[in-house]
Amino acid sequence: MILSQCTENDFVPVLDSNGKTKYFIKECIDRFPYSITVNNKKTKVEILEKRVVSYNPKLAAKKKAEILKQVEKAKKACVSKAKKDEYGDSGKYVTFESVDEEGNNGKVSVSINYDKIDKDLELAGYNLIVTSETKMSFQEIYNTYHNLWRIEESFRVMKSDLDARPVYLQKEDSIYGHFLICYLSVVLLRILQLKIFNDDFSSSELLRFIKEYKVMVVSIIMCKLL
């Protein structure tokens, strides 16, 4: 049962506050086939999903530049007859084939994988999000996905700024209390960042302000001029 279909030309532009296009996005809801193993037997099932595809022109240009840089590195490594472990990330654009008839660790043929390069260049700037939340709008899904970095940042804040670890405690209640204070601190920080300051300041900026904040008692002496 197909509820909606994506076509080639139904990308919707998403504009910034100045009316310029930030990225393009489109979505579809359908039942997609999956293969699962039940009692050592493979079974095909269909799951209702929403799939959101986005295309960011700036990201595409950045990715293409990175790909071409890796390709150039791979070509230079091929010319210099570098070892396989010397290619690094550029190795994904190189095909290594053994030319030893006996299958031993002998000579290896190295060639540039142009099919892989063309495919990566073609898909540069595209991003696919798959979710079971079919009632969410594509904008909500996109924003939720791109805010996942806040989870990792929260753990970093607890570890580095709130000294959540290492834990110099032994009693179970004390350990629970320690982490409870850390979690509450992160919640209050997020409320301050998102609700009070409308996400205009990063968590590191707010923490730096809190640590450097000082209260001074000043006595004001009223003088009457004669």
C-alpha positions in Angstrom: 0.0 0.0 0.0 1.7 3.2 -1.1 0.6 6.3 0.7 2.8 8.8 -1.2 5.5 8.7 -3.8 8.6 10.8 -4.2 9.2 12.1 -7.7 12.4 13.5 -9.3 11.2 17.2 -9.2 9.3 17.5 -5.9 12.1 19.0 -3.8 10.9 21.8 -1.6 13.3 24.7 -1.0 13.8 25.7 2.7 14.6 29.4 3.1 16.6 31.2 5.8 15.6 34.4 7.5 16.9 36.5 4.6 14.8 34.5 2.0 17.8 32.6 0.6 17.6 28.9 0.0 19.4 26.9 2.7 18.7 23.4 1.3 16.1 21.4 -0.6 14.0 18.6 1.0 11.4 16.1 0.0 9.6 13.1 1.7 7.6 10.0 1.1 5.7 7.5 3.2 5.6 3.9 2.1 5.9 0.3 3.2 9.5 -0.7 2.7 10.6 -4.4 2.5 13.1 -5.8 5.1 14.6 -9.2 5.5 14.7 -10.5 9.1 15.8 -13.9 10.6 13.3 -15.7 12.8 14.2 -19.2 14.1 17.1 -19.3 11.6 14.8 -18.6 8.7 14.8 -15.4 6.7 11.4 -13.7 6.5 10.5 -10.7 4.5 8.4 -8.0 6.2 7.1 -4.6 5.2 7.4 -1.7 7.6 5.6 1.6 7.2 8.2 4.4 7.2 8.7 8.0 6.3 11.9 8.8 4.4 13.2 12.3 4.1 15.8 13.3 1.5 17.6 16.6 1.8 20.1 18.3 -0.6 22.4 21.0 0.6 24.3 22.8 -2.2 27.0 24.2 0.1 27.5 20.8 1.7 27.7 19.3 -1.8 30.4 21.7 -2.8 32.4 21.0 0.4 32.0 17.2 0.0 33.0 17.3 -3.7 36.2 19.3 -2.8 37.0 16.7 -0.1 36.5 13.8 -2.5 38.7 15.3 -5.2 41.4 16.0 -2.6 41.3 12.3 -1.5 41.4 11.2 -5.2 44.4 13.3 -5.8 46.1 11.8 -2.8 45.3 8.3 -4.0 46.7 9.0 -7.4 50.0 10.3 -6.0 50.2 7.3 -3.7 49.7 5.0 -6.8 52.5 6.8 -8.7 54.9 6.5 -5.7 53.9 2.8 -5.2 52.9 3.4 -1.6 51.9 0.6 0.7 48.3 -0.1 1.3 48.3 1.3 4.9 49.8 4.5 3.6 46.7 5.5 1.6 44.6 6.3 4.7 41.1 7.5 3.9 42.0 7.8 0.2 42.2 4.0 0.1 38.4 3.8 -0.5 39.0 5.2 -4.0 41.6 2.5 -4.9 41.2 -1.1 -5.8 43.9 -3.5 -4.6 44.1 -6.9 -6.5 46.6 -9.6 -6.0 48.4 -10.7 -9.1 50.2 -13.6 -7.5 49.0 -16.7 -9.2 49.7 -18.9 -6.1 47.6 -16.6 -3.9 50.5 -15.7 -1.6 51.4 -12.2 -0.4 53.2 -11.3 -3.5 52.6 -8.5 -6.1 49.5 -6.4 -5.8 47.9 -4.4 -8.7 46.7 -1.0 -7.7 44.1 1.0 -9.7 41.9 4.0 -9.2 38.2 3.1 -8.6 36.5 5.6 -10.9 33.0 4.1 -10.3 33.3 4.7 -6.6 34.5 8.3 -7.3 31.6 9.0 -9.7 29.0 7.6 -7.2 30.3 9.6 -4.3 30.4 12.8 -6.4 26.9 12.2 -7.6 25.6 11.7 -4.0 27.5 14.6 -2.5 25.2 16.9 -0.5 22.4 14.4 -0.2 21.2 13.0 3.1 18.6 10.4 3.8 16.7 10.1 7.1 14.5 7.1 7.8 12.0 7.2 10.6 8.9 5.4 11.9 7.4 8.7 13.0 5.2 9.1 10.0 3.1 11.9 11.5 6.0 14.3 12.0 6.6 16.9 9.3 9.8 16.7 7.3 10.9 20.0 9.0 10.5 18.5 12.5 12.4 15.3 11.4 15.2 17.3 9.8 15.6 19.6 12.9 15.5 16.7 15.3 18.2 14.8 13.4 20.4 17.9 13.2 20.0 18.5 17.0 21.3 15.0 17.9 24.8 16.6 18.4 23.4 18.2 21.6 23.3 14.7 23.2 27.0 14.2 22.7 27.6 17.8 23.8 25.6 17.1 27.0 27.9 14.2 27.9 30.9 16.3 27.2 29.6 19.1 29.4 29.0 16.7 32.3 32.4 15.2 32.0 34.6 18.2 31.4 32.7 21.2 32.9 30.6 19.5 35.7 33.2 16.9 36.7 30.8 14.0 36.5 33.7 11.7 36.0 35.8 10.4 37.6 33.6 9.7 40.6 35.4 9.9 44.0 32.5 8.4 45.9 31.8 4.9 47.3 28.3 4.9 48.8 25.6 4.1 46.3 23.3 7.0 47.4 26.2 9.5 47.1 26.9 8.3 43.5 23.2 8.6 42.6 23.1 12.1 44.2 26.3 13.1 42.3 24.9 12.2 38.9 21.5 13.6 39.7 23.1 17.0 40.4 25.0 16.7 37.1 21.8 15.9 35.1 19.8 18.7 36.8 22.6 21.1 36.0 22.5 20.1 32.3 18.7 20.5 32.2 19.0 24.0 33.8 21.7 24.9 31.3 19.5 23.8 28.4 16.6 25.8 29.7 18.8 28.8 30.1 20.3 28.4 26.6 17.1 27.5 24.6 14.2 29.2 26.5 15.8 32.3 28.0 18.5 33.2 25.4 16.8 31.6 22.3 19.9 29.6 21.5 21.9 32.7 20.8 24.8 31.5 23.0 26.5 28.2 23.0 26.7 26.1 26.2 30.5 26.8 26.5 29.8 30.6 26.4 27.1 30.3 29.1 29.3 28.1 31.3 32.2 30.5 31.0 29.9 33.4 32.0 28.6 31.4 35.0 32.1 30.6 36.2 33.4 34.1 35.8 30.2 35.7 37.2 30.9 37.7 40.4 28.7 39.5 42.9 30.0 42.5 44.6 28.6 44.5 47.5 29.0 48.2 47.0 28.2 50.8 49.6 26.7 53.9 48.3 27.4 57.0 50.3 25.0 59.9 49.6 26.7 63.2 49.9 24.8 66.4 50.2 26.5 69.3 48.5 26.3 72.5 50.4 
